[in-house]
Amino acid sequence: AGSLPYIKPEDMQYFGRLMEETEEDKLSKEEANERRIMTLLLKIKNGTPPQRKTAMRQITDKARSFGAGSLFNQILPLLMSPTLEDQERHVLVKVIDRILYKLDDLVRPFVHRILAVIEPLLIDEDYYARVEGREIISNLAKAAGLATMIATMRPDIDSPDEYVRNTTSRAVAVVVSALGIPSLLPFLKAVCQARKSWQARHTGIKIVQQIALLMGVAVLPYLRELVVGVRGEGAVGLPRRCPPRRSASQEQVAAVSSIARYPCQEHVCRPPIETTVPAACCSRGARAISVALLSARVAVVNAVCRELPWGWQLWLPRTRC
């Protein structure tokens, strides 16, 4: 233990076994790997810059030989430590980034565990923590692939816990930014138009909002598809009896509208926009919902049209409800 960095009292639960005297010849292969990984992580977390640099290179080069399970079983509890400092979190995030690149598709069985630890960083008060969380999820999506990410996050989309749905919506938005909007458009449309669960529709609307906030003007080529995905189910996006989903729909339209103020292609607003209230909306409340939805559509298109050279706009006719 003489060559090891100082172990803080709060770190003894993670590195305390390194202080025990053991004969390496009598250790099994798994125990020797576990002890080696523990030593490298201690040097990365508490060591001097030369120790940290050397340990980082060794754990990256030997990631596949150590195995994904042995690595994540020790790194993820460290990231969940309540006493972790910002600088220590930064170096551990760097470790995960590098081993994800080396492990590639070997991380697939551990995607859910990694997301469970990293997703709370997306709503952290610290800006740099949110950036690091997005970086890990982006690299995880590239390593695990689209199918694995969707299969892993799908059960959380209609979770009854609003906290889980909120973090999941932000994680899906990061995956979309990493893998591209076209690859997930069918999935987003299916979620936004889900009929069996209002929680899934609420999460789908939040995903579209987060995509607009995260990617900015990069959503402009797909603006029509994103808006149609939310409004495609008629007045379901702005419901009367579900204030959370109505509020989420309004926030999503506002986010997309703010992005649509930038110059864009003509094809974004090419489809015709209905300017009449559907006849099927016979009740006073249903007509009010339809007018609200129509106003949101016109607001989006007008924001786009204001940037076109000839400057035409749409006006919503006055409708009595």
BAVEX-37570 format. One record per residue (C-alpha): residue number from 0; x, y, z. Coordinates in steps of 0.2 Angstrom, whole numbers, plus 2048, in hexadecimal, padded with zeros to 3 digits. Example, Ala and Ser with C-alpha at 12.3 -4.5 7.8 and 13.67 -1.06 7.14 Angstrom:
BEGIN
+-----+-----+-----+-----+
| num |  xx |  yy |  zz |
+-----+-----+-----+-----+
|   0 | 83E | 7EA | 827 |
|   1 | 844 | 7FB | 824 |
+-----+-----+-----+-----+
This chain:
BEGIN
+-----+-----+-----+-----+
| num |  xx |  yy |  zz |
+-----+-----+-----+-----+
|   0 | 800 | 800 | 800 |
|   1 | 80F | 80B | 801 |
|   2 | 80E | 810 | 7EE |
|   3 | 7FB | 813 | 7EF |
|   4 | 7F4 | 825 | 7F1 |
|   5 | 7EB | 82B | 801 |
|   6 | 7DA | 823 | 804 |
|   7 | 7CE | 82F | 80B |
|   8 | 7C3 | 828 | 819 |
|   9 | 7B3 | 82A | 80E |
|  10 | 7BC | 81F | 801 |
|  11 | 7C0 | 810 | 80C |
|  12 | 7B0 | 808 | 807 |
|  13 | 7B6 | 807 | 7F5 |
|  14 | 7C9 | 805 | 7F7 |
|  15 | 7CA | 7FE | 809 |
|  16 | 7CF | 7EC | 803 |
|  17 | 7DF | 7F3 | 7FB |
|  18 | 7E5 | 7F6 | 80D |
|  19 | 7E4 | 7E3 | 811 |
|  20 | 7F4 | 7D9 | 80F |
|  21 | 7F1 | 7CB | 802 |
|  22 | 7FC | 7BF | 7F8 |
|  23 | 7F9 | 7C3 | 7E6 |
|  24 | 7FE | 7B1 | 7E1 |
|  25 | 7EF | 7AA | 7EB |
|  26 | 7E2 | 7B6 | 7E3 |
|  27 | 7D6 | 7B0 | 7D5 |
|  28 | 7D6 | 7B8 | 7C5 |
|  29 | 7C6 | 7C2 | 7C9 |
|  30 | 7CD | 7C7 | 7D9 |
|  31 | 7DE | 7CD | 7D2 |
|  32 | 7D4 | 7D7 | 7C4 |
|  33 | 7C9 | 7DF | 7D1 |
|  34 | 7D8 | 7E4 | 7DC |
|  35 | 7E1 | 7EB | 7CD |
|  36 | 7D2 | 7F5 | 7C7 |
|  37 | 7D0 | 7FC | 7D9 |
|  38 | 7E2 | 801 | 7D9 |
|  39 | 7E1 | 80A | 7C9 |
|  40 | 7D1 | 813 | 7CE |
|  41 | 7D9 | 819 | 7DE |
|  42 | 7E7 | 820 | 7D4 |
|  43 | 7DC | 829 | 7C8 |
|  44 | 7D1 | 830 | 7D6 |
|  45 | 7DD | 835 | 7E3 |
|  46 | 7EE | 833 | 7DB |
|  47 | 7FB | 840 | 7D5 |
|  48 | 7F9 | 846 | 7C2 |
|  49 | 807 | 83A | 7BD |
|  50 | 7FF | 82B | 7C6 |
|  51 | 7EE | 830 | 7BF |
|  52 | 7F4 | 831 | 7AD |
|  53 | 7FD | 820 | 7AE |
|  54 | 7EE | 817 | 7B6 |
|  55 | 7E2 | 81F | 7AA |
|  56 | 7EC | 818 | 79B |
|  57 | 7ED | 807 | 7A3 |
|  58 | 7DB | 805 | 7A7 |
|  59 | 7D7 | 80B | 796 |
|  60 | 7E2 | 7FF | 78D |
|  61 | 7DD | 7F0 | 797 |
|  62 | 7CA | 7F4 | 798 |
|  63 | 7C5 | 7E5 | 78D |
|  64 | 7D1 | 7D9 | 797 |
|  65 | 7CA | 7DF | 7A8 |
|  66 | 7B8 | 7DD | 7A1 |
|  67 | 7A9 | 7E9 | 7A2 |
|  68 | 7A1 | 7E1 | 7B1 |
|  69 | 7B1 | 7E3 | 7BC |
|  70 | 7B3 | 7F5 | 7B7 |
|  71 | 7A2 | 7FB | 7B9 |
|  72 | 79F | 7F2 | 7C9 |
|  73 | 7AC | 7FE | 7D1 |
|  74 | 7AB | 80E | 7C7 |
|  75 | 798 | 810 | 7C8 |
|  76 | 797 | 80F | 7DB |
|  77 | 7A5 | 81C | 7DC |
|  78 | 79B | 828 | 7D0 |
|  79 | 78C | 826 | 7DC |
|  80 | 796 | 82B | 7EB |
|  81 | 78E | 83A | 7F4 |
|  82 | 7A0 | 841 | 7F9 |
|  83 | 7A7 | 841 | 7E7 |
|  84 | 7AF | 851 | 7E3 |
|  85 | 7AD | 85A | 7D2 |
|  86 | 7BF | 856 | 7CD |
|  87 | 7BD | 844 | 7D2 |
|  88 | 7AD | 842 | 7C8 |
|  89 | 7B5 | 84A | 7B9 |
|  90 | 7C3 | 83D | 7B9 |
|  91 | 7B7 | 82F | 7BB |
|  92 | 7AD | 835 | 7AD |
|  93 | 7BC | 835 | 7A2 |
|  94 | 7C0 | 823 | 7A7 |
|  95 | 7AE | 81E | 7A2 |
|  96 | 7B0 | 827 | 792 |
|  97 | 7C0 | 81E | 78D |
|  98 | 7BB | 80D | 793 |
|  99 | 7AB | 80F | 789 |
| 100 | 7B5 | 812 | 779 |
| 101 | 7BF | 802 | 77D |
| 102 | 7B1 | 7F7 | 782 |
| 103 | 7A5 | 7FB | 774 |
| 104 | 797 | 7EF | 773 |
| 105 | 79D | 7E6 | 783 |
| 106 | 794 | 7F4 | 78D |
| 107 | 782 | 7EE | 787 |
| 108 | 77E | 7E3 | 797 |
| 109 | 782 | 7F2 | 7A2 |
| 110 | 779 | 800 | 799 |
| 111 | 76B | 801 | 7A6 |
| 112 | 777 | 802 | 7B4 |
| 113 | 781 | 80F | 7AC |
| 114 | 771 | 81A | 7A8 |
| 115 | 76B | 818 | 7BA |
| 116 | 77B | 820 | 7C0 |
| 117 | 77D | 82D | 7B3 |
| 118 | 76C | 833 | 7AF |
| 119 | 76A | 83D | 7C0 |
| 120 | 779 | 847 | 7BA |
| 121 | 76E | 84E | 7AC |
| 122 | 764 | 858 | 7B8 |
| 123 | 772 | 85D | 7C4 |
| 124 | 773 | 86F | 7C9 |
| 125 | 785 | 86F | 7C3 |
| 126 | 787 | 873 | 7B1 |
| 127 | 797 | 869 | 7AF |
| 128 | 78F | 85A | 7B7 |
| 129 | 781 | 85B | 7AA |
| 130 | 78E | 85C | 79C |
| 131 | 797 | 84D | 7A2 |
| 132 | 787 | 843 | 7A4 |
| 133 | 783 | 847 | 792 |
| 134 | 794 | 842 | 78C |
| 135 | 793 | 831 | 794 |
| 136 | 782 | 82D | 78D |
| 137 | 787 | 833 | 77C |
| 138 | 796 | 828 | 77C |
| 139 | 78C | 819 | 784 |
| 140 | 77F | 81B | 775 |
| 141 | 78D | 81A | 768 |
| 142 | 794 | 80B | 771 |
| 143 | 784 | 801 | 775 |
| 144 | 77A | 805 | 765 |
| 145 | 769 | 80C | 762 |
| 146 | 75F | 7FC | 765 |
| 147 | 767 | 7F9 | 776 |
| 148 | 764 | 80B | 77C |
| 149 | 752 | 80A | 777 |
| 150 | 74F | 7F9 | 77F |
| 151 | 757 | 7FF | 78F |
| 152 | 74E | 810 | 791 |
| 153 | 73D | 80A | 78A |
| 154 | 736 | 804 | 79B |
| 155 | 73A | 815 | 7A4 |
| 156 | 731 | 81F | 797 |
| 157 | 720 | 81B | 79E |
| 158 | 726 | 81A | 7B0 |
| 159 | 719 | 820 | 7BD |
| 160 | 728 | 82A | 7C5 |
| 161 | 729 | 83B | 7BE |
| 162 | 73C | 83C | 7C3 |
| 163 | 740 | 82D | 7B9 |
| 164 | 736 | 833 | 7AA |
| 165 | 73F | 844 | 7AB |
| 166 | 751 | 83D | 7AB |
| 167 | 74C | 830 | 79E |
| 168 | 746 | 83E | 792 |
| 169 | 756 | 847 | 794 |
| 170 | 760 | 837 | 791 |
| 171 | 756 | 833 | 781 |
| 172 | 759 | 844 | 77B |
| 173 | 76C | 842 | 77D |
| 174 | 76B | 831 | 774 |
| 175 | 762 | 83A | 766 |
| 176 | 76F | 847 | 764 |
| 177 | 77D | 83A | 764 |
| 178 | 775 | 82E | 758 |
| 179 | 76B | 83A | 74D |
| 180 | 759 | 83F | 74C |
| 181 | 754 | 835 | 73D |
| 182 | 758 | 824 | 746 |
| 183 | 74C | 828 | 754 |
| 184 | 73E | 831 | 74B |
| 185 | 733 | 821 | 74A |
| 186 | 736 | 81E | 75D |
| 187 | 732 | 82F | 762 |
| 188 | 722 | 82F | 757 |
| 189 | 71C | 81F | 75F |
| 190 | 720 | 826 | 771 |
| 191 | 717 | 836 | 76E |
| 192 | 708 | 82E | 767 |
| 193 | 707 | 820 | 774 |
| 194 | 6F4 | 81C | 778 |
| 195 | 6F6 | 811 | 787 |
| 196 | 700 | 81C | 792 |
| 197 | 6FF | 82F | 795 |
| 198 | 710 | 82E | 79E |
| 199 | 718 | 827 | 78E |
| 200 | 710 | 836 | 784 |
| 201 | 716 | 842 | 791 |
| 202 | 728 | 83B | 790 |
| 203 | 728 | 83C | 77D |
| 204 | 723 | 84E | 77D |
| 205 | 731 | 852 | 78A |
| 206 | 73D | 849 | 77F |
| 207 | 739 | 854 | 770 |
| 208 | 73B | 863 | 77B |
| 209 | 74C | 85D | 781 |
| 210 | 752 | 85A | 770 |
| 211 | 74D | 86B | 76A |
| 212 | 756 | 873 | 779 |
| 213 | 766 | 867 | 778 |
| 214 | 768 | 868 | 765 |
| 215 | 763 | 879 | 760 |
| 216 | 762 | 87D | 74E |
| 217 | 767 | 86B | 74A |
| 218 | 755 | 866 | 74B |
| 219 | 74F | 872 | 73D |
| 220 | 750 | 865 | 72F |
| 221 | 745 | 85A | 73A |
| 222 | 73A | 867 | 741 |
| 223 | 72A | 861 | 738 |
| 224 | 72C | 84F | 73D |
| 225 | 72F | 854 | 74F |
| 226 | 71F | 860 | 750 |
| 227 | 714 | 853 | 746 |
| 228 | 71A | 845 | 752 |
| 229 | 712 | 84F | 760 |
| 230 | 703 | 856 | 758 |
| 231 | 6FF | 846 | 74D |
| 232 | 6F3 | 83F | 75A |
| 233 | 6E7 | 84E | 759 |
| 234 | 6E3 | 857 | 769 |
| 235 | 6EB | 84A | 774 |
| 236 | 6FB | 854 | 775 |
| 237 | 6F2 | 862 | 77E |
| 238 | 6E6 | 859 | 789 |
| 239 | 6D9 | 861 | 795 |
| 240 | 6D9 | 854 | 7A3 |
| 241 | 6EC | 852 | 7A4 |
| 242 | 6F5 | 863 | 7A9 |
| 243 | 706 | 85B | 7A9 |
| 244 | 705 | 855 | 797 |
| 245 | 6FD | 865 | 792 |
| 246 | 70B | 86F | 79A |
| 247 | 718 | 864 | 792 |
| 248 | 710 | 866 | 781 |
| 249 | 711 | 879 | 783 |
| 250 | 723 | 879 | 788 |
| 251 | 728 | 86D | 77A |
| 252 | 71F | 879 | 76D |
| 253 | 728 | 888 | 775 |
| 254 | 739 | 880 | 774 |
| 255 | 736 | 87B | 762 |
| 256 | 72F | 88C | 75E |
| 257 | 73F | 895 | 765 |
| 258 | 74A | 88A | 75A |
| 259 | 73F | 88D | 74B |
| 260 | 743 | 89F | 74B |
| 261 | 754 | 89B | 743 |
| 262 | 755 | 89B | 730 |
| 263 | 74F | 88A | 729 |
| 264 | 74B | 881 | 719 |
| 265 | 73A | 884 | 710 |
| 266 | 735 | 872 | 712 |
| 267 | 733 | 874 | 725 |
| 268 | 722 | 87D | 723 |
| 269 | 71D | 876 | 712 |
| 270 | 70F | 86B | 718 |
| 271 | 6FE | 874 | 71A |
| 272 | 6F8 | 879 | 72B |
| 273 | 6E6 | 877 | 72F |
| 274 | 6DE | 887 | 734 |
| 275 | 6CD | 880 | 739 |
| 276 | 6C7 | 877 | 749 |
| 277 | 6C3 | 865 | 746 |
| 278 | 6B0 | 862 | 745 |
| 279 | 6B2 | 853 | 750 |
| 280 | 6B6 | 85E | 75F |
| 281 | 6A4 | 861 | 764 |
| 282 | 6A6 | 866 | 776 |
| 283 | 6AC | 877 | 77C |
| 284 | 6BB | 86F | 785 |
| 285 | 6C1 | 865 | 776 |
| 286 | 6BF | 874 | 76B |
| 287 | 6CA | 87F | 777 |
| 288 | 6D7 | 871 | 777 |
| 289 | 6D7 | 871 | 764 |
| 290 | 6D9 | 884 | 762 |
| 291 | 6E7 | 883 | 76F |
| 292 | 6F0 | 875 | 764 |
| 293 | 6EC | 87F | 754 |
| 294 | 6F4 | 88F | 75C |
| 295 | 704 | 885 | 761 |
| 296 | 705 | 87F | 74F |
| 297 | 703 | 890 | 747 |
| 298 | 710 | 897 | 754 |
| 299 | 71D | 88B | 74E |
| 300 | 71A | 88E | 73B |
| 301 | 719 | 8A1 | 73E |
| 302 | 72A | 8A0 | 747 |
| 303 | 731 | 897 | 738 |
| 304 | 729 | 8A2 | 72B |
| 305 | 72F | 8B2 | 732 |
| 306 | 740 | 8AD | 72D |
| 307 | 73B | 8AA | 71B |
| 308 | 740 | 8B7 | 70E |
| 309 | 72E | 8BC | 709 |
| 310 | 728 | 8BC | 71B |
| 311 | 717 | 8B4 | 71B |
| 312 | 70E | 8AE | 72A |
| 313 | 6FE | 8A5 | 72F |
| 314 | 6F0 | 8AC | 73A |
| 315 | 6E5 | 8A2 | 745 |
| 316 | 6D3 | 8A6 | 741 |
| 317 | 6C8 | 8AC | 750 |
| 318 | 6BF | 89D | 755 |
| 319 | 6B1 | 89D | 762 |
| 320 | 6B1 | 88F | 76F |
+-----+-----+-----+-----+
